[in-house]
Amino acid sequence: MITDNFIGNNRSSEGNKLFKTFNPVSNEMNPWEFVEATEAEVERAMVLASDAFLSYSKLDGKTKATFLRTIAKEIENLGDLLLNTYMAESGLPRGRAEGERTRTLFQLHSFADMLEEGSWVEATIDTALPLRQPVPKVDIRKCLMPIGPIVVFGSSNFPLAYSTAGGDTASALAAGCPVVVKSHPMHAGTGALVASAVIKSIELLGLPNGVFSNLNSSSIEIGKQLAIHPGVKGIGFTGSVKGGRTLYNLAAQRKEPIPVFAEMGSINPVVLFPEELKRQGDSWALTYADSMLLGVGQFCTNPGLFIAVKGKELDNFSQLLKKTLETNKAGTMLHPQIHANFTKGKEFMLQNVGVVPLVNISEGLLPQQAGQALLAVSGETFLKNPLLHHEVFGPFSIIVECNDNDQMLEVLANLEGQLTGTIIATQQELQNHMNIVQVLQQKVGRLIFNGVPTGVEVCPSMMHGGPYPASSDARFTAVGIHSVKRWVRPVSYQNWPDKLLPLAIQNDNSLSIERTVNNEKTRNSIL
């Protein structure tokens, strides 16, 4: 089986370069082949996307909501074929495949709900006061409008929820932006199946050809071409700091710079306080062992750093965490390249002066299995060596043993931006150390009290992003309905004829959405 690219609604396979995906459990190539997209196919996809934007951007919310719900239905209709392909390309179990599919469908329905409700456009109206003195006030109205075609780069560790029809694509389509997906080469088969569901939905509803394209590529060249193409108006990326920064730099150097919303690196620090560890440290050690090993540590929210003051409570926590990690079986990673990067990163960390290995599973492993590791360092060592602050993507964590609370504060202050920061403490300890909370808050997008960072709830209040290098723009989330704000911009209309305005800011409010009219929230029409 040879799988083509989707250039708009049409299949295309002009290139002569083929590649395959890999099954990490069987440690062999999957049988199907994929045709690498050519520069000419990229060009056609972008021309179609730019043309489609002219009409797709004008569609009402209910039509776009129907589109997203149809995509969800067609993905569900793929049934076991999708789940089996997902498992063959990722090595992840069926339960994870089913869970991620459920999350993908939920995201699509969430954006559909948002579109049907309608107030997400933030309609604001200030009516004219022609008799105002000394200067008459003009009529000014504002709402959010889509920015244009978006390129989405599929994520390696989420073949469904962060890839072809995942959060980036769903939010961009909800905003009114056509999407060109650069499919991830590690799960191109999964991506092709999902792409077929999106294309079928477009055809069923008679939407413009070019609203969606899916490009296969095993190299970085197609990604670079997309990043600099003048038709692209925004980029969504989930991956490494290196990859995200490369796209960011390319986009900034364009004649017309464009936004790159990249989720990149995070070690998700966990601050441990002694009274809470004394109270239920054993429970927290077991909980965090599970969090570290979840998905073989291949989550952007994996707890990669524990920070605490030296003492009996920390020793007990460390020993039980160590024992639990040692008794768990090693898991299979997503791909040989991810496994190689994990192994290299772990070995590099172990070679640093002052690092004490508490756990380092390295014997009896199958070819793509990752042996979990837990290291310990002093606060002084961690502060002197910034290389210890870097992420090792996989089941890997470091315990930083601080001399006192002041040193713990210094360690936190020297961290780079993170997606999450967690505090394990009693409420009294939390209250007594608000200076630590304040420093941590400046470093993260999500603050967690007595919980784990893994397991990102998809809801409007979720902030999945953080200061650089956790993400390229800490003001925006990549999860939940508010992620749509990445793909829109506010536009004001001054003294515009009512019937030529976007529906959201016309006088009669035919959409029945909540609007801010002369500084008051209302669903009423303007008389």
C-alpha positions as CSV (number, residue, x, y, z in Angstrom):
1,M,0.0,0.0,0.0
2,I,1.3,3.4,-1.0
3,T,-0.3,6.4,0.7
4,D,-0.6,9.7,-1.1
5,N,-0.6,13.3,0.0
6,F,-3.9,15.2,0.2
7,I,-3.6,18.4,-1.8
8,G,-7.0,19.9,-0.9
9,N,-9.6,17.2,-1.7
10,N,-7.3,15.5,-4.2
11,R,-4.8,12.7,-3.7
12,S,-1.4,13.4,-5.1
13,S,1.9,11.4,-5.3
14,E,4.2,13.3,-7.6
15,G,7.4,12.6,-5.7
16,N,9.7,9.7,-6.0
17,K,10.9,9.5,-2.4
18,L,9.2,6.9,-0.3
19,F,9.4,6.3,3.5
20,K,7.8,3.9,6.0
21,T,6.8,4.1,9.7
22,F,8.2,1.9,12.4
23,N,6.6,-0.4,14.9
24,P,8.6,-0.1,18.1
25,V,7.1,-3.2,19.8
26,S,7.9,-5.6,17.0
27,N,11.1,-3.6,16.2
28,E,10.4,-3.6,12.5
29,M,9.1,-1.3,9.7
30,N,5.4,-1.2,9.0
31,P,4.4,-2.5,5.6
32,W,2.8,0.6,4.1
33,E,4.7,3.3,2.3
34,F,4.3,7.1,2.0
35,V,5.1,9.4,-0.8
36,E,7.1,12.5,0.2
37,A,5.5,15.7,-0.8
38,T,7.3,17.8,-3.5
39,E,7.8,21.5,-3.5
40,A,5.2,21.8,-6.3
41,E,2.6,20.0,-4.2
42,V,3.3,22.3,-1.3
43,E,2.8,25.2,-3.6
44,R,-0.5,23.9,-4.8
45,A,-1.7,23.2,-1.3
46,M,-0.9,26.7,-0.2
47,V,-2.6,28.3,-3.3
48,L,-5.7,26.2,-2.6
49,A,-5.7,27.2,1.1
50,S,-5.3,30.9,0.3
51,D,-8.2,30.7,-2.2
52,A,-10.4,28.7,0.2
53,F,-9.8,31.3,3.0
54,L,-11.7,33.9,1.1
55,S,-15.0,32.0,1.4
56,Y,-14.3,29.7,4.4
57,S,-13.5,32.7,6.7
58,K,-16.9,34.1,6.1
59,L,-18.9,30.9,7.1
60,D,-21.2,31.3,10.1
61,G,-20.5,29.5,13.4
62,K,-23.2,26.9,13.0
63,T,-21.8,25.7,9.6
64,K,-18.3,25.4,11.0
65,A,-19.6,23.6,14.0
66,T,-21.3,21.1,11.8
67,F,-18.0,20.6,10.0
68,L,-16.2,19.9,13.2
69,R,-18.9,17.5,14.4
70,T,-18.8,15.7,11.0
71,I,-15.0,15.3,11.3
72,A,-15.5,13.7,14.7
73,K,-18.1,11.3,13.4
74,E,-15.9,10.3,10.4
75,I,-12.9,9.7,12.7
76,E,-15.1,7.5,14.9
77,N,-16.3,5.6,11.8
78,L,-12.7,4.6,11.1
79,G,-13.0,2.2,14.0
80,D,-10.4,-0.5,14.6
81,L,-8.5,0.4,11.5
82,L,-7.5,3.7,13.1
83,L,-6.7,2.2,16.5
84,N,-4.7,-0.7,15.0
85,T,-2.7,1.7,12.8
86,Y,-2.1,4.0,15.8
87,M,-0.8,1.1,17.9
88,A,1.4,-0.2,15.1
89,E,3.1,3.2,14.6
90,S,3.5,4.2,18.3
91,G,3.8,1.0,20.3
92,L,1.2,2.4,22.7
93,P,-1.5,0.1,24.0
94,R,-5.1,0.0,22.8
95,G,-6.4,1.8,26.0
96,R,-4.1,4.8,25.2
97,A,-5.3,4.8,21.6
98,E,-8.9,4.7,22.6
99,G,-8.4,7.4,25.2
100,E,-6.6,9.7,22.8
101,R,-9.3,9.2,20.2
102,T,-11.9,10.1,22.8
103,R,-9.9,13.3,23.7
104,T,-9.6,14.2,20.0
105,L,-13.4,13.8,19.4
106,F,-14.1,15.8,22.6
107,Q,-11.9,18.7,21.4
108,L,-13.7,18.8,18.1
109,H,-17.1,18.9,19.8
110,S,-15.9,21.5,22.3
111,F,-15.0,23.9,19.5
112,A,-18.3,23.1,17.8
113,D,-20.1,24.1,21.1
114,M,-18.1,27.3,21.2
115,L,-19.0,28.2,17.7
116,E,-22.7,27.5,18.2
117,E,-22.7,29.7,21.4
118,G,-20.9,32.4,19.5
119,S,-19.6,34.9,22.0
120,W,-16.0,33.7,21.5
121,V,-15.7,36.5,18.8
122,E,-15.6,39.1,21.6
123,A,-18.0,41.5,19.9
124,T,-17.7,45.0,21.2
125,I,-19.8,47.9,20.1
126,D,-19.5,51.6,20.9
127,T,-22.3,53.5,19.2
128,A,-22.1,57.0,17.8
129,L,-22.8,60.1,19.8
130,P,-23.1,62.7,17.0
131,L,-24.1,65.5,19.4
132,R,-21.1,65.0,21.8
133,Q,-19.1,68.1,22.4
134,P,-16.6,69.3,21.6
135,V,-16.0,66.4,19.2
136,P,-18.7,64.0,18.0
137,K,-18.2,60.3,18.8
138,V,-18.1,58.0,15.8
139,D,-19.6,54.5,15.7
140,I,-16.8,51.9,16.3
141,R,-17.3,48.1,16.5
142,K,-14.8,45.3,17.0
143,C,-14.6,41.5,16.8
144,L,-12.1,38.7,16.3
145,M,-11.4,37.7,12.7
146,P,-9.3,34.8,11.3
147,I,-5.8,35.5,10.2
148,G,-5.4,33.2,7.2
149,P,-4.1,29.7,6.3
150,I,-2.4,27.9,9.2
151,V,0.3,25.2,9.0
152,V,0.1,22.5,11.8
153,F,3.1,20.3,12.5
154,G,2.0,16.9,13.8
155,S,3.3,15.9,17.2
156,S,5.4,12.8,17.7
157,N,3.9,11.8,21.1
158,F,0.2,12.4,20.4
159,P,-0.7,10.8,17.0
160,L,-4.3,12.0,17.4
161,A,-4.9,14.7,20.0
162,Y,-2.0,17.0,18.9
163,S,-1.7,16.0,15.3
164,T,-3.8,15.8,12.1
165,A,-7.2,16.8,13.5
166,G,-6.0,17.6,17.0
167,G,-6.2,20.8,19.0
168,D,-4.2,23.0,16.7
169,T,-6.2,22.0,13.6
170,A,-9.5,22.0,15.3
171,S,-9.0,25.5,16.8
172,A,-7.7,26.9,13.5
173,L,-10.7,25.5,11.6
174,A,-13.0,26.8,14.3
175,A,-11.4,30.3,13.8
176,G,-12.2,30.2,10.1
177,C,-8.6,29.4,8.9
178,P,-7.8,26.7,6.4
179,V,-5.2,24.2,7.6
180,V,-2.2,22.5,5.9
181,V,-0.9,19.7,8.1
182,K,2.7,18.6,7.8
183,S,2.1,15.0,9.0
184,H,4.6,13.6,11.5
185,P,6.7,10.9,9.8
186,M,6.5,8.6,12.8
187,H,2.7,8.1,12.5
188,A,2.0,9.0,8.9
189,G,-0.5,6.2,8.5
190,T,-2.5,7.4,11.4
191,G,-2.4,10.9,10.0
192,A,-3.4,9.7,6.5
193,L,-6.5,8.0,7.9
194,V,-7.5,11.0,9.9
195,A,-6.9,13.3,6.9
196,S,-9.2,11.1,4.9
197,A,-11.9,11.7,7.5
198,V,-11.4,15.4,7.3
199,I,-11.5,15.4,3.5
200,K,-14.7,13.3,3.5
201,S,-16.3,15.8,5.8
202,I,-15.4,18.7,3.5
203,E,-16.9,16.8,0.5
204,L,-20.1,15.8,2.4
205,L,-20.8,19.4,3.4
206,G,-19.7,21.0,0.1
207,L,-17.0,23.2,1.7
208,P,-14.3,24.9,-0.3
209,N,-11.6,22.7,-1.8
210,G,-8.3,23.7,0.0
211,V,-9.8,24.1,3.5
212,F,-7.5,21.2,4.5
213,S,-4.4,19.5,3.1
214,N,-2.2,16.8,4.5
215,L,1.5,16.5,3.4
216,N,3.8,13.6,4.0
217,S,7.5,14.3,4.8
218,S,10.3,12.5,6.5
219,S,12.7,15.4,6.2
220,I,12.8,18.9,7.4
221,E,12.8,20.5,4.0
222,I,9.0,20.5,3.5
223,G,8.6,22.1,6.9
224,K,11.0,24.8,6.1
225,Q,9.3,25.5,2.8
226,L,6.0,25.8,4.6
227,A,7.4,28.1,7.3
228,I,8.6,30.7,4.7
229,H,5.7,30.4,2.2
230,P,4.0,33.8,1.9
231,G,0.6,32.2,2.0
232,V,1.1,30.9,5.5
233,K,-0.2,33.3,8.2
234,G,0.5,31.2,11.4
235,I,2.2,28.0,12.6
236,G,1.2,25.5,15.3
237,F,4.0,23.2,16.5
238,T,4.5,20.7,19.4
239,G,7.9,19.2,19.7
240,S,11.5,20.0,20.8
241,V,13.1,23.4,21.6
242,K,15.4,23.0,18.6
243,G,12.5,22.4,16.2
244,G,10.3,25.1,17.6
245,R,13.1,27.6,17.6
246,T,14.0,26.8,14.0
247,L,10.5,27.5,12.9
248,Y,10.3,30.7,15.0
249,N,13.5,32.0,13.5
250,L,12.4,31.2,9.9
251,A,9.0,32.9,10.5
252,A,10.6,36.0,12.0
253,Q,13.0,36.4,9.1
254,R,10.3,36.5,6.5
255,K,9.4,39.7,4.6
256,E,6.1,39.4,6.5
257,P,6.9,37.8,9.9
258,I,4.1,35.5,11.2
259,P,3.3,34.1,14.6
260,V,4.6,30.7,15.6
261,F,2.9,29.0,18.5
262,A,5.3,26.4,19.6
263,E,5.1,24.2,22.6
264,M,8.6,23.0,23.3
265,G,10.6,22.0,26.4
266,S,9.6,21.7,30.0
267,I,10.9,19.8,33.1
268,N,7.9,20.7,35.3
269,P,9.4,21.3,38.7
270,V,7.8,19.8,41.8
271,V,8.5,21.5,45.1
272,L,8.3,19.2,48.2
273,F,7.7,20.5,51.7
274,P,8.6,18.4,54.8
275,E,5.3,18.5,56.8
276,E,3.3,17.2,53.8
277,L,6.0,14.6,53.2
278,K,5.9,13.6,56.8
279,R,2.1,13.4,56.6
280,Q,1.8,11.3,53.5
281,G,5.1,11.1,51.7
282,D,4.7,7.4,50.9
283,S,1.5,8.1,49.0
284,W,3.2,11.0,47.1
285,A,6.2,8.7,46.2
286,L,3.9,6.1,44.7
287,T,1.8,8.8,42.9
288,Y,4.9,10.4,41.4
289,A,6.4,7.1,40.3
290,D,3.2,6.5,38.3
291,S,3.3,10.1,36.9
292,M,7.0,9.7,35.8
293,L,6.3,6.4,34.1
294,L,3.0,7.3,32.4
295,G,3.3,6.9,28.7
296,V,7.0,5.9,29.3
297,G,7.6,9.5,30.3
298,Q,6.8,10.8,26.9
299,F,4.6,13.7,28.0
300,C,5.4,17.4,27.9
301,T,4.2,17.6,31.5
302,N,6.4,14.7,32.8
303,P,7.7,15.6,36.3
304,G,11.4,15.9,35.6
305,L,12.6,17.8,38.6
306,F,12.0,17.5,42.4
307,I,13.2,20.3,44.7
308,A,13.2,20.0,48.4
309,V,15.3,20.8,51.6
310,K,17.5,18.0,52.8
311,G,16.2,16.0,55.7
312,K,14.6,12.7,56.9
313,E,11.3,13.4,55.0
314,L,13.0,13.9,51.7
315,D,15.2,10.8,52.3
316,N,12.1,8.6,52.9
317,F,10.3,10.0,49.9
318,S,13.4,9.4,47.7
319,Q,13.9,5.9,48.9
320,L,10.3,4.8,48.2
321,L,10.3,6.6,44.8
322,K,13.5,4.8,44.0
323,K,12.2,1.4,45.1
324,T,8.9,1.8,43.2
325,L,10.7,2.8,40.0
326,E,13.1,-0.1,40.3
327,T,10.2,-2.6,40.5
328,N,8.3,-1.3,37.5
329,K,9.0,-2.7,34.1
330,A,10.6,-0.6,31.4
331,G,8.3,0.7,28.7
332,T,8.7,0.8,24.9
333,M,9.3,4.3,23.5
334,L,7.5,5.7,20.4
335,H,10.4,5.5,17.9
336,P,14.1,4.5,17.7
337,Q,15.1,8.2,17.3
338,I,13.2,9.2,20.5
339,H,14.8,6.2,22.2
340,A,18.2,7.2,21.0
341,N,17.7,10.8,22.2
342,F,16.5,9.6,25.6
343,T,19.5,7.2,26.0
344,K,22.0,9.9,25.0
345,G,20.4,12.5,27.3
346,K,20.3,10.2,30.3
347,E,24.0,9.1,29.8
348,F,25.0,12.8,29.4
349,M,23.3,13.7,32.7
350,L,25.0,10.7,34.5
351,Q,28.4,11.9,33.4
352,N,28.1,15.3,35.1
353,V,30.2,15.9,38.2
354,G,28.2,15.7,41.5
355,V,25.3,13.6,40.0
356,V,24.3,10.6,42.1
357,P,22.3,7.9,40.3
358,L,19.5,6.5,42.5
359,V,17.9,4.5,39.7
360,N,19.3,3.7,36.3
361,I,17.6,0.7,34.7
362,S,19.9,-0.4,31.9
363,E,20.0,-4.3,31.9
364,G,17.7,-6.7,30.2
365,L,16.0,-4.1,28.0
366,L,14.4,-4.9,24.6
367,P,15.6,-2.7,21.6
368,Q,13.2,0.2,22.1
369,Q,12.6,0.1,25.8
370,A,13.6,3.0,28.0
371,G,15.2,2.2,31.3
372,Q,13.9,4.7,33.9
373,A,16.3,6.9,35.8
374,L,16.2,8.9,39.0
375,L,19.3,11.1,39.9
376,A,20.1,13.3,42.8
377,V,22.2,16.4,43.0
378,S,22.9,19.1,45.6
379,G,21.5,22.5,45.3
380,E,25.0,23.9,44.8
381,T,25.7,21.5,41.9
382,F,22.4,22.2,40.2
383,L,22.9,26.0,40.4
384,K,26.5,25.8,39.1
385,N,25.6,23.5,36.1
386,P,22.8,24.9,33.8
387,L,23.1,21.7,31.7
388,L,21.3,19.9,34.4
389,H,18.2,22.1,33.8
390,H,17.6,20.6,30.4
391,E,14.8,18.2,29.6
392,V,15.4,14.5,29.0
393,F,12.3,13.4,27.2
394,G,11.3,10.1,28.8
395,P,11.1,8.4,32.2
396,F,13.7,10.6,33.8
397,S,13.8,12.9,36.9
398,I,16.3,14.7,39.1
399,I,16.0,15.3,42.8
400,V,17.6,18.6,43.9
401,E,18.6,18.5,47.6
402,C,18.7,22.1,48.9
403,N,20.4,23.2,52.1
404,D,17.5,25.5,53.1
405,N,14.5,27.4,51.8
406,D,16.6,30.2,50.6
407,Q,18.6,27.9,48.3
408,M,15.4,26.3,47.1
409,L,14.1,29.8,46.2
410,E,17.4,30.4,44.3
411,V,17.1,27.2,42.4
412,L,13.5,28.1,41.3
413,A,14.6,31.6,40.3
414,N,17.3,30.1,38.0
415,L,15.0,27.8,36.1
416,E,13.8,28.6,32.6
417,G,10.1,28.8,31.7
418,Q,8.0,25.7,32.3
419,L,4.6,24.4,31.4
420,T,3.8,23.5,35.0
421,G,5.0,24.0,38.5
422,T,3.7,21.9,41.5
423,I,3.9,22.4,45.2
424,I,3.4,19.5,47.6
425,A,2.7,21.0,50.9
426,T,0.2,21.4,53.8
427,Q,-2.0,24.5,53.4
428,Q,-0.1,26.1,56.3
429,E,3.3,25.4,54.5
430,L,1.8,26.9,51.3
431,Q,0.7,30.0,53.2
432,N,4.1,30.3,55.0
433,H,6.1,30.2,51.7
434,M,4.2,32.5,49.4
435,N,7.5,33.9,48.3
436,I,8.3,30.6,46.7
437,V,4.8,30.5,45.1
438,Q,5.4,33.9,43.7
439,V,8.7,33.0,42.1
440,L,7.3,29.7,40.7
441,Q,4.3,31.6,39.3
442,Q,6.7,33.7,37.2
443,K,8.1,30.6,35.6
444,V,5.1,28.5,34.7
445,G,1.8,28.5,32.9
446,R,0.0,26.2,35.4
447,L,0.4,26.1,39.2
448,I,-0.6,22.8,40.8
449,F,-1.2,22.2,44.5
450,N,-0.9,18.7,45.8
451,G,-1.3,17.0,42.5
452,V,0.6,15.8,39.5
453,P,1.3,17.7,36.2
454,T,0.5,14.8,33.9
455,G,-3.1,14.5,32.8
456,V,-4.0,17.8,31.0
457,E,-7.7,18.5,31.4
458,V,-9.3,19.9,28.2
459,C,-11.4,22.7,29.5
460,P,-11.6,26.5,29.2
461,S,-9.7,27.2,32.4
462,M,-6.7,25.1,31.3
463,M,-3.5,27.0,30.5
464,H,-1.1,24.8,28.5
465,G,1.8,27.0,27.7
466,G,4.4,29.0,29.6
467,P,7.3,31.3,29.5
468,Y,10.1,30.4,26.9
469,P,11.2,27.7,26.3
470,A,8.0,26.0,27.4
471,S,6.3,27.8,24.6
472,S,7.0,30.6,22.2
473,D,4.3,32.9,23.5
474,A,3.3,32.5,27.2
475,R,0.0,34.5,26.6
476,F,-1.7,31.7,24.8
477,T,-2.8,28.1,25.6
478,A,-2.6,25.1,23.2
479,V,-5.4,23.3,25.0
480,G,-9.1,24.2,25.4
481,I,-11.4,26.5,23.5
482,H,-9.3,29.6,24.3
483,S,-6.5,28.2,22.0
484,V,-8.6,29.6,19.1
485,K,-7.2,33.0,20.0
486,R,-3.9,32.1,18.4
487,W,-5.5,32.1,15.0
488,V,-7.5,35.4,15.1
489,R,-6.9,39.1,15.4
490,P,-9.2,42.0,16.5
491,V,-10.6,44.2,13.7
492,S,-12.4,47.5,14.3
493,Y,-15.0,48.9,11.9
494,Q,-15.6,52.6,12.0
495,N,-18.9,54.1,10.7
496,W,-19.5,51.0,8.7
497,P,-22.9,50.3,7.0
498,D,-24.7,47.9,9.3
499,K,-25.7,45.2,6.8
500,L,-22.1,45.0,5.5
501,L,-20.6,44.4,9.0
502,P,-19.8,40.9,10.3
503,L,-23.0,39.3,11.7
504,A,-21.6,39.4,15.2
505,I,-21.6,43.2,15.4
506,Q,-24.7,44.1,13.3
507,N,-27.4,45.9,15.1
508,D,-30.0,43.1,15.2
509,N,-27.7,40.5,16.8
510,S,-29.2,37.8,14.7
511,L,-26.7,35.4,16.3
512,S,-28.2,36.1,19.7
513,I,-24.7,36.2,21.3
514,E,-23.6,38.1,24.3
515,R,-21.9,41.4,23.3
516,T,-20.4,44.4,25.0
517,V,-22.5,47.4,23.9
518,N,-21.4,50.8,25.3
519,N,-19.6,49.0,28.1
520,E,-22.5,46.8,29.1
521,K,-22.9,43.0,28.5
522,T,-26.1,42.3,26.6
523,R,-27.8,40.0,24.1
524,N,-30.2,42.7,23.1
525,S,-30.4,44.3,19.6
526,I,-29.4,47.8,19.0
527,L,-32.4,50.0,18.2
